[in-house]
Amino acid sequence: RFVDAAFARQCTRNPLRRGQVEGRDYHLLHPEDAHQ
């Protein structure tokens, strides 16, 4: 699963607060990678 950190902060159900680990359960998307 890919999570946009900026978008996630606006979500009611924030996947970053559900015990997930960066790099294992999700990866942060950087602006320069948005075109990929």
C-alpha positions in Angstrom: 0.0 0.0 0.0 1.2 3.5 -0.8 0.3 6.4 1.4 0.6 10.1 0.7 1.7 11.5 4.0 0.2 14.9 3.3 -3.1 13.3 2.3 -3.2 10.9 5.2 -3.1 13.7 7.7 -6.5 14.8 6.2 -8.1 11.4 6.3 -10.5 10.5 9.1 -9.1 6.9 9.2 -5.4 7.6 9.2 -3.4 4.5 8.1 -0.3 6.0 9.7 -1.9 5.6 13.1 -2.8 1.9 12.8 0.4 0.3 13.9 1.9 0.1 10.4 5.6 0.5 9.9 7.1 2.7 7.2 9.0 0.6 4.5 7.2 -2.6 5.6 3.5 -1.8 5.5 3.6 1.4 3.6 6.0 3.7 1.7 6.1 7.5 1.8 5.5 9.1 -1.6 7.7 12.1 -2.5 6.6 14.9 -4.8 9.3 14.0 -7.3 8.0 10.5 -7.5 4.4 11.4 -8.2 4.8 10.9 -12.0 5.7 7.3 -11.6 
